[in-house]
Amino acid sequence: MKRPDVNASPDRVREPALARVVGLPGAILLGLGSIVGTGAFVSIGIAAGVAGPSVLVAIAVGALLATCNGLSSAQLAAAHPVSGGTYEYGYRFLSPALGFSAGWMFLCAKSASAATAALGFAGYALDMFGVIVPGSRVALAIAAVSALTLLVIGGMRRSNAANALIVGFTLLTLAAFVLWGLPAAVERGPVTLAGTFSGLSDVRSILEASALMFVAYTGYGRIATLGEEVRAPRRTIPRAIVATLAVSAALYIGVGLVAVGTVGAAELARMTAETAAPLEKAARSFAGPGLAGLLALGAITAMLGVLLNLLLGLSRVLLAMARRGDAPGPLAAIEAGSGSPRRAVLAVGAAIALIALVGDVRVTWSFSAFTVLVYYAITNLAALRLPRAARLFPRWISVAGLAGCLGLAFWVEPGAWLTGLALLGAGLVGWHVLAEREAKS
């Protein structure tokens, strides 16, 4: 069976369409549910281990780059509102090879991010209950992936309701952490924040930490990958992405200031490495077990929210790839009753569970940083090809996003980008082999 025409409109390629059931509030909540979780509760601690107190600068740099990429994603999604995100944009505005590369990198990057979220959830949950058993973090992470996979199979409406509850509670707990901890951060800041700007001479550390923090913002991409399910996409998607980035940037800067200001960057990094639950430990240093317990609950719900939204976004990209013949055809099926791409969801859930076996949040997050930067480089390249009539923002925004992504991609750990390049090469080889076999059949 031959692949569909790569230049054809997705409306002619696909099978039954997904229902447009997501409005502006739901789209913002989906974006926040994908962002406010691993970034706040885990990645700030990882980046602090790289850049020290200058992690606060890295948080701001990551936010600026994410804004450029977010605006590129917004105008692409508004002009071409289908499931698949940059995978579809690459095909439409660039080339089949770049379209496939974007889809493949997205699956690799966000599967690793989802595994990080699952491990982070397990770390906070086990620490909250004082469980110290070898292998328990990985086992609980896989159990969480399995449970949420079953929830996502039930369809978008059910997933949206669960996401709204999760995001609301998460924002409440992080706001409590910032407000309660700010006086302690101000008091201890002269010591703990002393090297924030003096450390800027270590450019390599700042750039690596910025790359790690950039990944923490990229949950806004879930809004674009769900473009086929958003109502009035040309109006809703750009507004939702901008609102999501503004809220998450303010929250990350506040959380980073309090976390580093109260315990110091080195201690925060140590807590992250040992328990994957640094904010809960930081809260104990200035507020005792009451806030720490609330924060642990918030972290647990936040990680589950990130995992839920990544399952949604990943399954929609895999669905789009299956529709074009870049993934096995049966993964394009949509269940009549729930309107859910059940097989794609199950495949994504299995991949995330497999990556979670690594058991180390630093490894999974660093790998995600490189692959997601490659993905968004393609996003910005596609945005530069938009016709003038479809452009919502100046071209320089996409140029800055492209330069930033390519500039940061190779500052992560060498093992992470070497693995990413190997997977990209393997994916392209497999794609060409599959295309040749289908052309002969």
C-alpha positions in Angstrom: 0.0 0.0 0.0 1.4 3.4 -1.0 1.7 6.3 1.3 -0.7 9.2 0.9 0.4 12.2 -1.2 2.7 14.2 1.1 1.5 17.4 -0.5 -2.2 16.6 0.0 -4.3 18.4 2.6 -4.5 16.4 5.8 -8.2 16.6 5.5 -8.0 14.4 2.5 -5.4 12.1 4.0 -7.0 11.3 7.3 -9.8 9.1 8.4 -12.6 10.3 10.8 -11.8 13.7 12.3 -11.2 14.4 16.0 -14.0 16.6 17.6 -13.3 20.3 18.3 -14.2 20.3 22.0 -11.4 22.6 23.5 -12.0 26.3 24.0 -9.6 29.0 25.2 -9.8 28.2 28.9 -9.3 24.5 28.2 -6.4 25.2 25.8 -4.6 27.3 28.5 -5.1 24.6 31.1 -3.7 22.0 28.7 -0.6 24.2 28.1 -0.2 24.8 31.9 -0.8 21.2 32.6 2.1 20.3 30.3 4.5 23.0 31.6 3.8 23.5 35.3 5.1 20.2 36.7 8.4 18.7 35.9 9.9 22.2 35.2 9.0 23.6 38.6 9.4 20.5 40.7 12.4 18.8 39.2 14.2 20.7 36.3 15.1 23.8 38.3 17.0 21.5 40.7 18.8 19.8 37.7 19.7 23.1 36.2 20.9 24.5 39.5 23.4 21.6 39.6 24.9 22.9 36.3 24.8 26.7 36.7 24.7 27.2 40.5 22.7 30.3 41.5 23.0 31.6 37.9 20.1 29.1 37.2 17.9 32.2 37.7 19.5 33.7 34.6 19.0 30.4 32.8 15.3 30.4 33.7 14.9 33.8 32.1 16.9 32.9 29.0 14.8 29.7 28.6 11.6 31.8 28.8 12.8 34.3 26.1 13.6 31.4 23.7 10.4 29.7 24.5 8.5 32.9 23.7 10.0 33.1 20.2 9.3 29.4 19.6 5.8 29.8 21.0 4.9 32.6 18.7 6.2 30.6 15.7 4.1 27.6 16.8 1.1 29.8 17.3 1.1 31.2 13.8 1.7 27.9 12.3 -1.1 26.2 14.3 -3.5 29.1 13.4 -2.7 28.8 9.7 -2.7 24.9 9.7 -4.9 23.7 12.6 -4.5 19.9 12.5 -3.2 17.3 14.9 0.6 16.7 14.6 2.2 20.0 15.3 5.5 20.6 13.6 5.4 17.1 12.0 2.5 18.5 9.8 4.1 21.9 9.4 7.3 20.4 8.2 5.5 18.4 5.5 3.4 21.4 4.4 6.0 24.1 4.4 9.4 22.4 4.2 10.0 18.8 3.0 8.9 15.2 3.8 12.3 14.5 5.4 12.1 17.5 7.7 8.5 16.7 8.5 9.3 13.2 9.5 12.4 14.4 11.5 10.2 16.8 13.4 7.7 14.0 14.3 10.4 11.5 15.2 12.3 14.0 17.4 9.0 15.0 19.1 8.2 11.4 19.9 11.8 10.9 21.3 11.9 14.2 23.2 8.6 14.1 24.8 8.6 10.4 25.6 11.8 11.2 27.6 10.1 14.2 29.3 7.1 12.0 30.2 9.4 9.4 31.7 11.0 12.3 33.7 7.6 13.3 34.9 6.7 9.8 35.9 9.9 9.4 37.9 9.5 12.8 39.5 6.0 11.8 40.6 7.3 8.6 42.1 10.1 10.5 43.8 7.7 12.9 45.6 5.2 10.2 46.4 7.7 7.9 47.9 9.5 10.7 49.8 6.1 11.9 51.2 5.4 8.5 52.7 9.0 7.8 53.7 9.4 4.8 51.5 13.0 3.8 50.8 13.0 0.6 48.8 15.4 -0.1 45.9 13.6 -0.1 42.6 10.4 1.4 44.0 10.7 4.7 42.1 10.8 3.0 38.8 8.0 0.6 39.7 5.7 3.4 40.8 6.6 5.5 37.7 5.6 2.6 35.4 2.4 2.1 37.4 1.5 5.8 36.9 2.1 5.6 33.2 -0.1 2.6 32.9 -3.0 4.2 34.9 -2.9 7.5 32.9 -2.7 5.6 29.6 -6.0 4.0 30.4 -7.5 7.4 31.3 -6.4 9.0 28.0 -7.9 6.1 26.1 -11.3 7.3 27.4 -11.2 10.4 25.2 -10.5 14.2 25.3 -13.5 15.3 27.4 -12.6 13.0 30.3 -8.9 14.0 30.0 -9.8 17.7 30.0 -11.8 17.5 33.2 -9.0 15.6 35.0 -6.5 18.1 33.8 -8.4 21.2 35.1 -8.5 19.7 38.6 -4.8 18.8 38.5 -3.7 22.2 37.2 -5.8 24.2 39.7 -4.3 22.4 42.7 -0.8 22.6 41.3 -0.9 26.3 40.8 -2.3 26.7 44.4 0.5 24.8 46.0 3.3 26.5 44.0 1.8 29.9 44.8 1.8 28.9 48.5 5.5 27.9 48.2 6.5 31.2 46.7 4.5 33.4 49.0 5.5 31.5 52.2 9.1 31.1 51.2 9.8 34.7 49.9 10.6 36.2 53.3 13.1 33.4 54.0 14.7 33.8 50.5 15.1 37.5 51.1 16.7 36.9 54.5 19.1 34.2 53.3 19.6 35.6 49.8 22.8 37.6 50.5 24.5 34.2 51.0 22.6 31.8 48.8 22.2 34.1 45.8 25.6 35.8 46.0 26.9 34.2 42.8 23.9 34.7 40.6 25.5 37.3 38.3 29.2 36.7 39.1 28.8 33.2 37.6 27.9 34.6 34.2 31.5 34.3 33.1 31.0 30.5 32.9 29.2 30.7 29.6 29.1 26.9 29.0 27.2 26.2 32.3 24.7 29.0 31.6 24.0 27.8 28.1 23.6 24.2 29.2 21.3 25.2 32.1 19.3 27.4 29.7 18.8 24.4 27.3 17.6 22.4 30.3 15.2 25.1 31.4 13.9 25.7 27.9 12.5 22.2 27.8 10.5 23.1 30.9 8.5 25.7 29.0 7.8 23.6 25.9 4.5 22.2 27.1 2.8 25.0 25.1 3.4 22.8 22.1 0.5 20.6 23.4 -1.8 23.3 22.4 -0.5 23.3 18.8 -0.4 19.5 18.5 -4.1 19.4 19.5 -5.0 22.0 16.9 -7.6 19.7 15.3 -9.5 19.6 18.6 -9.5 23.3 19.4 -12.5 25.5 18.6 -11.8 28.7 16.5 -8.1 27.7 16.2 -6.8 30.9 14.5 -8.0 33.0 17.4 -7.7 30.5 20.3 -4.3 28.9 19.7 -2.2 32.1 19.7 -4.0 33.6 22.7 -3.6 30.3 24.7 0.1 30.0 23.9 0.9 33.5 24.9 -1.1 33.3 28.1 0.4 29.9 29.0 4.0 31.2 28.6 3.3 34.4 30.6 1.9 32.5 33.6 4.6 29.8 33.5 7.5 32.2 33.2 6.4 34.2 36.2 5.8 31.1 38.2 9.2 29.5 37.4 11.1 32.7 38.2 9.3 32.9 41.6 9.8 29.2 42.4 13.5 29.4 41.3 14.1 32.5 43.5 12.6 30.9 46.6 14.1 27.5 46.1 17.7 28.7 45.5 17.3 31.6 47.9 16.3 29.4 50.8 18.6 26.3 50.5 21.2 27.3 47.9 21.9 25.9 44.5 24.3 23.2 45.5 21.9 21.8 48.1 18.9 22.0 45.7 20.9 20.0 43.1 21.9 17.4 45.7 18.2 16.9 46.8 17.2 16.5 43.1 19.8 13.8 42.5 19.0 11.9 45.7 15.2 12.0 45.9 13.9 13.8 42.7 11.8 15.8 45.2 13.8 19.0 45.8 11.0 21.5 46.5 9.5 19.4 49.2 12.9 19.4 51.0 13.3 23.1 50.5 9.9 23.8 52.0 10.9 22.0 55.1 13.8 24.3 55.6 11.5 27.4 56.1 8.0 26.2 56.8 8.1 22.8 58.3 6.1 19.7 57.5 2.8 21.5 56.8 3.7 23.3 53.6 6.1 20.5 52.7 3.2 18.0 52.7 1.0 20.3 50.7 3.8 20.9 48.2 4.4 17.1 47.9 0.7 16.7 47.0 1.0 19.5 44.5 4.1 17.9 43.0 2.3 14.6 42.7 -0.7 16.1 40.9 1.6 18.3 38.8 3.7 15.3 37.5 0.5 13.4 36.8 -0.8 16.4 34.9 2.4 16.7 32.8 2.2 12.9 32.1 -1.4 13.1 31.1 -0.9 16.0 28.7 2.2 14.4 27.2 0.3 11.2 26.6 -2.3 13.3 24.8 0.2 15.3 22.7 2.4 12.3 21.8 -0.5 10.1 20.8 -1.8 12.9 18.4 1.6 13.2 16.7 1.8 9.4 16.4 -1.7 9.5 15.0 -0.7 12.1 12.4 2.4 10.1 11.4 0.3 6.9 11.0 -2.1 8.8 8.7 0.7 9.7 6.4 2.3 6.2 6.4 5.3 7.3 8.5 4.2 4.9 11.4 2.2 1.6 11.2 -1.2 2.2 9.7 -3.3 0.6 12.5 -2.1 3.4 14.8 -4.3 5.8 12.8 -7.5 4.2 14.0 -9.9 6.4 16.1 -12.4 4.6 18.3 -16.0 5.3 17.4 -17.3 5.5 20.9 -14.7 7.6 22.7 -13.2 9.5 19.7 -9.8 8.5 21.0 -6.8 7.1 19.0 -6.6 4.2 21.4 -3.9 2.2 19.6 -1.6 5.3 19.4 -2.1 6.0 23.1 -1.2 2.5 24.0 2.0 2.6 21.9 3.0 5.9 23.4 2.4 4.6 27.0 4.5 1.5 26.3 7.4 3.7 25.1 7.3 6.0 28.1 7.3 3.1 30.5 10.3 1.6 28.8 12.3 4.9 29.1 11.3 5.2 32.7 13.4 2.1 33.4 16.5 4.3 33.1 15.5 5.6 36.6 17.6 8.8 36.5 15.8 12.2 35.9 19.1 13.9 34.9 19.7 11.5 32.0 16.1 11.5 30.7 15.8 15.3 31.0 19.2 16.0 29.2 18.2 13.7 26.3 14.9 15.5 26.1 16.6 18.9 25.9 18.6 18.1 22.7 15.8 16.4 20.8 13.2 19.1 21.7 15.6 21.8 20.5 16.0 20.1 17.2 12.2 19.8 17.0 11.7 23.5 17.6 14.5 24.5 15.2 12.3 22.9 12.5 9.3 24.7 13.9 11.0 28.1 13.4 12.2 27.1 9.9 8.7 26.2 8.9 7.4 29.5 10.3 9.8 31.4 8.1 8.1 29.7 5.1 4.6 31.0 5.9 3.1 33.2 3.3 2.8 36.9 4.2 -1.0 36.7 4.5 -0.8 33.9 7.1 1.9 35.5 9.2 0.8 36.9 12.6 4.2 38.0 13.9 7.4 39.5 12.4 9.9 37.2 10.7 12.7 38.1 13.2 10.9 36.2 15.9 11.3 33.0 14.0 14.9 33.8 13.1 15.7 34.4 16.8 14.0 31.1 17.7 15.9 29.1 15.1 19.2 30.6 16.1 18.5 30.0 19.8 17.6 26.4 19.3 20.6 25.5 17.1 22.8 27.5 19.4 21.8 25.7 22.6 21.3 22.2 21.2 24.9 21.1 21.5 25.5 22.6 24.9 23.8 19.8 26.7 25.8 16.7 27.9 27.7 15.1 24.9 26.1 11.7 25.7 22.6 13.3 25.3 23.2 14.9 21.9 25.2 12.0 20.5 22.3 9.7 21.4 19.9 12.2 19.9 21.8 12.4 16.6 22.1 8.6 16.5 18.3 8.2 16.9 17.6 10.9 14.3 19.9 9.1 11.8 18.3 5.7 12.6 14.8 7.1 12.2 15.6 8.7 8.8 17.2 5.4 7.6 14.1 3.5 8.7 11.9 6.0 7.0 13.7 5.8 3.7 13.7 2.0 3.8 9.9 1.9 4.5 9.3 4.4 1.7 11.2 2.3 -0.8 9.4 -0.9 0.2 6.0 0.8 -0.2 7.0 2.3 -3.5 7.7 -1.2 -4.8 4.5 -2.7 -3.5 
